[in-house]
Amino acid sequence: MHQPLYKDPFTGEYILPWVRLHGTKDYYDMVAILEDFPSLHQTFNLVPSLIEQINDYADGRASDKFLNLTLKPPSDLTLEDKVFIVNNFFLANWECMIRPFHGYWELLKKRGFYHHEEDMDNTLRYFSEQDFMDLQVLFNLAWIDTSIRETDRFLKGLVEKGRGFTEEDKEKLIAKQQDIIKRILPKYREMEEKGIVEISTSPYYHPILPLLCDSHSAKMAMLGVELPQKRFTCPEDAVEQVRRGIKLHQETFGRKPKGMWPSEGSVSEAVVPIMANQGINWIATDEEILENSLGRVIRRDSSGHCLDPAILYKPYHTEAGEKKLSIVFRDHVLSDLVGFVYTTWKAEKAAEDFIGRLSKIHDSLEDPEACLVSIILDGENAWEYYKNDGRDFLTALYARLSNNQLFKLVTVSEHLNNHPSKDQLPMLYSGSWINHNFKIWIGHSEDNTAWDYLKDARDALIEYENRLKVKGERLEGEEANKIALAWQEIYAAEGSDWFWWYGDEHSSMSDKEFDELFRKHIKKVYFLIGKEPPLSLDVPIMLEEKLYEPSVKPTAFINPFIDGEISNYFEWLSAGRLERTDYGVAMHREARGGIVDSISYGFNVKSLFLRFDYLHVIVPYKQKWEMFINFLYPKMIRIKISVEGEKVDAKMLEKDSATGEFVEKKKMESVAAKDVVEFEIQFKTLGVKEGDEMRFFITVDGGERGLERWPSKGYLAIAAPSEDFEDYNWWV
């Protein structure tokens, strides 16, 4: 269970509401459901920065913009307030969280599944004061777990009412919300005291510990990576993050944690003694770290079944002086099935598949009782993509596990007490649970800029402390408090989440807020030590208009037949490709699942070609959807392609210099849809000649399946090739 620190360091306001909303939808019921299945022991990891924020909300100290605008009477809403509500109060899974509420769904349709800021004035005309009242209530109601709504008379009454809510309804709803949040941490403590769960912790602000110890540790898995200008080597910060995390954990749950989930499963040789010396007995990470630590591949068949079960399904250990740190490695496939794949399956079928896979593992082992299958995933993010908030799936799975003699659900410590590790790792590979490297958090120009800003602020703080010491001033009272607060801002800025959103890998509707929060933490350091912050901190690190570098680029001319079919293997063989990034973890996602799985692109001397492949889970797709190919340079042109099954229509629109609006210029003929969507546009149509650079990005409006942007940030740049392109691979 993990959320970054959303509190603005200057105002104290929470910028985003996800602690509060996941608190009412996920954190309580995920552990409370085990009261019905007490034999199923589980390990829950609660990140300290999340605990801090839960306490703030429970004690009434936390306030966020979403909450403030919920409580505001519709008659008092300003135009800015209304725009914010219409833009943000549909941030929930449309199919699983909005559609079950008929009134909520109608409001979404009224706003439109796909809307532009320039249309906002027109949209707001159709929203009455009652609509805003209903939206305030329904947004917060949808973010309460279904099991809580069904067992609470008042909440159930709101669901049945559907529309026409009152101020009294809203005030009681928010009071219920706070009541649920107050019960979260006591419930975890109660369940641990009963022996049903084990609670582990993480470094306080969820930093990537290996990068705190030495940013050059990224080189082990990322040869040739471009690193920040200033090397970050601050193992003492890693120690403090671990120490503070353990301290808050003990204060909250009345006992020290035995286990730790290192943020994002990030490990290295350097972090082992830090955790072991703080009394941690075990940590967990991904099977790919095990592979690289052992120097061998863990084989799987075409269905994902592990062919080396004796290697994966047991704990290992590494040593730090006289102390031993046990490590368990998650089954990547089983974990991601729960996190991503079963979301679209019927609950019974998904549970049966999971049990079948466990049975296959059991049958492949010589001594099953001594073996541990570790299933580790985000505790909150998957469930909004399941029907009924995952309750149906979890109930079906837990019922089967309760009555199956082959399996026993244990906490990590329970297993280690009965089956201590016998195998020592020869070394511990430096990487995370995402592709066994640190690419998400370092290496991109945005990531590196953030690391340099962090290092500069930290150096300024140390210089300030040293200057006071040279003067012989005692660090006490208000001065000592300022320095302590400045260090707290440094530790908060070291959190992994800011770096998660920098770079090309991830994007959300809150990118701007994450960027601002990171820079505010850095600025606050300078403010506390009385030093003028660098002007660069007023400029967003995250720049929208930037070149995106795809991993697969065109290598030769292509000449595909535009028929909506992949006629032969070689048609698109030399094309470049943009691929959907689907890592093993994610934060709040806005889209419902999307339409497009990948986009292939290439060219010959005369034309640019694009191919859009559907996600395999929706093929064949017959619903209507649209995409826009947005050319930014050398001139503003939009290609609008509308698809419905095999019917497809394409138009070229240009921006009118007088009105600023896009107007239709011509119909495009070279487009086809069937198994895939294929499109051709001649360079002369775009006004492009040999050597000219084109910049563009693509937006997809999947209606109920959500919105997509390719690439997620920035633009793709292609130069119109010359006839000798294949000799030189002309690429910008």
MOVEN-V292399 format. One record per residue. N is the residue number from 1. RES is the residue in one small letter. D_CENTER is the distance of its C-alpha to the mean C-alpha in whole Angstrom. Layout:
N;RES;D_CENTER  N;RES;D_CENTER
//
This chain:
1;m;13  2;h;11  3;q;10  4;p;11  5;l;15  6;y;15  7;k;19  8;d;20  9;p;23  10;f;26  11;t;26  12;g;24  13;e;22  14;y;19  15;i;17  16;l;14  17;p;15  18;w;12  19;v;14  20;r;17  21;l;16  22;h;14  23;g;17  24;t;19  25;k;17  26;d;16  27;y;17  28;y;21  29;d;21  30;m;19  31;v;22  32;a;25  33;i;25  34;l;26  35;e;29  36;d;30  37;f;30  38;p;31  39;s;32  40;l;28  41;h;27  42;q;23  43;t;21  44;f;19  45;n;17  46;l;17  47;v;16  48;p;18  49;s;17  50;l;16  51;i;19  52;e;21  53;q;19  54;i;20  55;n;23  56;d;23  57;y;23  58;a;25  59;d;28  60;g;27  61;r;27  62;a;23  63;s;23  64;d;20  65;k;21  66;f;20  67;l;22  68;n;25  69;l;25  70;t;25  71;l;28  72;k;30  73;p;33  74;p;32  75;s;36  76;d;35  77;l;31  78;t;32  79;l;31  80;e;28  81;d;27  82;k;27  83;v;25  84;f;22  85;i;23  86;v;23  87;n;20  88;n;18  89;f;19  90;f;18  91;l;14  92;a;14  93;n;14  94;w;18  95;e;19  96;c;19  97;m;18  98;i;21  99;r;23  100;p;25  101;f;26  102;h;28  103;g;29  104;y;25  105;w;25  106;e;28  107;l;27  108;l;24  109;k;26  110;k;29  111;r;26  112;g;25  113;f;22  114;y;22  115;h;24  116;h;24  117;e;25  118;e;29  119;d;29  120;m;28  121;d;32  122;n;33  123;t;30  124;l;31  125;r;34  126;y;33  127;f;32  128;s;34  129;e;34  130;q;34  131;d;31  132;f;29  133;m;30  134;d;29  135;l;25  136;q;25  137;v;26  138;l;24  139;f;21  140;n;21  141;l;23  142;a;20  143;w;18  144;i;20  145;d;20  146;t;23  147;s;25  148;i;26  149;r;27  150;e;29  151;t;31  152;d;31  153;r;34  154;f;33  155;l;29  156;k;31  157;g;34  158;l;31  159;v;29  160;e;33  161;k;34  162;g;31  163;r;32  164;g;35  165;f;33  166;t;35  167;e;34  168;e;35  169;d;33  170;k;30  171;e;31  172;k;32  173;l;28  174;i;27  175;a;29  176;k;28  177;q;24  178;q;25  179;d;27  180;i;24  181;i;23  182;k;26  183;r;26  184;i;23  185;l;24  186;p;27  187;k;26  188;y;24  189;r;27  190;e;30  191;m;28  192;e;28  193;e;32  194;k;33  195;g;31  196;i;29  197;v;26  198;e;25  199;i;23  200;s;21  201;t;20  202;s;18  203;p;19  204;y;19  205;y;16  206;h;14  207;p;15  208;i;15  209;l;19  210;p;20  211;l;20  212;l;21  213;c;24  214;d;25  215;s;22  216;h;25  217;s;23  218;a;21  219;k;24  220;m;24  221;a;22  222;m;22  223;l;25  224;g;26  225;v;23  226;e;24  227;l;23  228;p;23  229;q;27  230;k;27  231;r;27  232;f;25  233;t;27  234;c;27  235;p;27  236;e;28  237;d;25  238;a;23  239;v;26  240;e;26  241;q;22  242;v;23  243;r;26  244;r;25  245;g;22  246;i;25  247;k;27  248;l;25  249;h;24  250;q;28  251;e;29  252;t;27  253;f;28  254;g;31  255;r;30  256;k;29  257;p;26  258;k;27  259;g;24  260;m;21  261;w;17  262;p;17  263;s;13  264;e;11  265;g;15  266;s;16  267;v;20  268;s;23  269;e;27  270;a;27  271;v;24  272;v;26  273;p;29  274;i;27  275;m;26  276;a;29  277;n;31  278;q;29  279;g;30  280;i;27  281;n;28  282;w;25  283;i;22  284;a;20  285;t;18  286;d;17  287;e;20  288;e;20  289;i;21  290;l;24  291;e;25  292;n;25  293;s;27  294;l;29  295;g;30  296;r;30  297;v;27  298;i;27  299;r;28  300;r;27  301;d;28  302;s;27  303;s;26  304;g;24  305;h;26  306;c;27  307;l;30  308;d;30  309;p;30  310;a;32  311;i;30  312;l;26  313;y;27  314;k;29  315;p;28  316;y;29  317;h;30  318;t;30  319;e;33  320;a;33  321;g;37  322;e;38  323;k;35  324;k;33  325;l;29  326;s;28  327;i;25  328;v;23  329;f;21  330;r;19  331;d;20  332;h;17  333;v;18  334;l;19  335;s;16  336;d;14  337;l;17  338;v;16  339;g;12  340;f;12  341;v;16  342;y;18  343;t;16  344;t;19  345;w;22  346;k;24  347;a;24  348;e;27  349;k;27  350;a;23  351;a;25  352;e;28  353;d;26  354;f;24  355;i;28  356;g;29  357;r;27  358;l;28  359;s;31  360;k;31  361;i;30  362;h;33  363;d;35  364;s;34  365;l;35  366;e;38  367;d;38  368;p;35  369;e;35  370;a;34  371;c;31  372;l;28  373;v;25  374;s;21  375;i;19  376;i;16  377;l;12  378;d;10  379;g;12  380;e;11  381;n;8  382;a;11  383;w;14  384;e;13  385;y;14  386;y;17  387;k;20  388;n;21  389;d;18  390;g;18  391;r;22  392;d;24  393;f;22  394;l;22  395;t;26  396;a;27  397;l;25  398;y;26  399;a;30  400;r;30  401;l;29  402;s;32  403;n;35  404;n;34  405;q;36  406;l;35  407;f;31  408;k;31  409;l;28  410;v;28  411;t;26  412;v;25  413;s;28  414;e;31  415;h;30  416;l;31  417;n;34  418;n;35  419;h;34  420;p;34  421;s;33  422;k;36  423;d;34  424;q;33  425;l;31  426;p;33  427;m;30  428;l;26  429;y;24  430;s;22  431;g;18  432;s;15  433;w;13  434;i;12  435;n;15  436;h;17  437;n;17  438;f;15  439;k;14  440;i;11  441;w;13  442;i;16  443;g;19  444;h;17  445;s;20  446;e;17  447;d;16  448;n;20  449;t;21  450;a;19  451;w;20  452;d;24  453;y;23  454;l;22  455;k;25  456;d;28  457;a;27  458;r;27  459;d;31  460;a;32  461;l;31  462;i;33  463;e;36  464;y;36  465;e;37  466;n;39  467;r;41  468;l;42  469;k;43  470;v;45  471;k;47  472;g;47  473;e;45  474;r;44  475;l;41  476;e;41  477;g;41  478;e;39  479;e;38  480;a;37  481;n;34  482;k;33  483;i;33  484;a;31  485;l;29  486;a;28  487;w;27  488;q;24  489;e;23  490;i;23  491;y;21  492;a;18  493;a;18  494;e;17  495;g;14  496;s;11  497;d;9  498;w;11  499;f;11  500;w;8  501;w;8  502;y;12  503;g;13  504;d;13  505;e;10  506;h;7  507;s;8  508;s;8  509;m;12  510;s;11  511;d;11  512;k;15  513;e;15  514;f;12  515;d;15  516;e;18  517;l;17  518;f;17  519;r;20  520;k;22  521;h;21  522;i;23  523;k;25  524;k;26  525;v;27  526;y;30  527;f;31  528;l;32  529;i;34  530;g;36  531;k;35  532;e;34  533;p;30  534;p;30  535;l;30  536;s;27  537;l;25  538;d;26  539;v;24  540;p;21  541;i;19  542;m;17  543;l;19  544;e;19  545;e;22  546;k;21  547;l;22  548;y;20  549;e;21  550;p;20  551;s;21  552;v;24  553;k;26  554;p;30  555;t;33  556;a;35  557;f;37  558;i;36  559;n;38  560;p;36  561;f;38  562;i;36  563;d;37  564;g;33  565;e;34  566;i;33  567;s;37  568;n;37  569;y;35  570;f;36  571;e;35  572;w;32  573;l;32  574;s;32  575;a;29  576;g;26  577;r;23  578;l;19  579;e;17  580;r;14  581;t;11  582;d;10  583;y;9  584;g;9  585;v;6  586;a;3  587;m;3  588;h;6  589;r;7  590;e;10  591;a;12  592;r;14  593;g;14  594;g;16  595;i;19  596;v;19  597;d;18  598;s;20  599;i;22  600;s;25  601;y;27  602;g;31  603;f;34  604;n;38  605;v;40  606;k;40  607;s;37  608;l;33  609;f;32  610;l;28  611;r;27  612;f;24  613;d;24  614;y;22  615;l;20  616;h;22  617;v;21  618;i;23  619;v;26  620;p;28  621;y;27  622;k;29  623;q;28  624;k;28  625;w;25  626;e;25  627;m;24  628;f;25  629;i;26  630;n;26  631;f;28  632;l;28  633;y;31  634;p;34  635;k;34  636;m;32  637;i;32  638;r;30  639;i;30  640;k;30  641;i;29  642;s;30  643;v;29  644;e;31  645;g;31  646;e;34  647;k;35  648;v;33  649;d;34  650;a;34  651;k;35  652;m;35  653;l;34  654;e;35  655;k;35  656;d;38  657;s;39  658;a;41  659;t;39  660;g;35  661;e;35  662;f;34  663;v;37  664;e;38  665;k;40  666;k;40  667;k;39  668;m;37  669;e;39  670;s;37  671;v;34  672;a;34  673;a;32  674;k;32  675;d;30  676;v;28  677;v;29  678;e;31  679;f;32  680;e;34  681;i;35  682;q;38  683;f;38  684;k;41  685;t;39  686;l;36  687;g;39  688;v;38  689;k;41  690;e;40  691;g;38  692;d;37  693;e;33  694;m;31  695;r;27  696;f;25  697;f;22  698;i;21  699;t;20  700;v;20  701;d;21  702;g;20  703;g;22  704;e;21  705;r;18  706;g;16  707;l;16  708;e;15  709;r;16  710;w;17  711;p;16  712;s;13  713;k;15  714;g;19  715;y;21  716;l;23  717;a;27  718;i;29  719;a;33  720;a;36  721;p;37  722;s;41  723;e;43  724;d;43  725;f;39  726;e;39  727;d;41  728;y;39  729;n;35  730;w;35  731;w;31  732;v;30
//
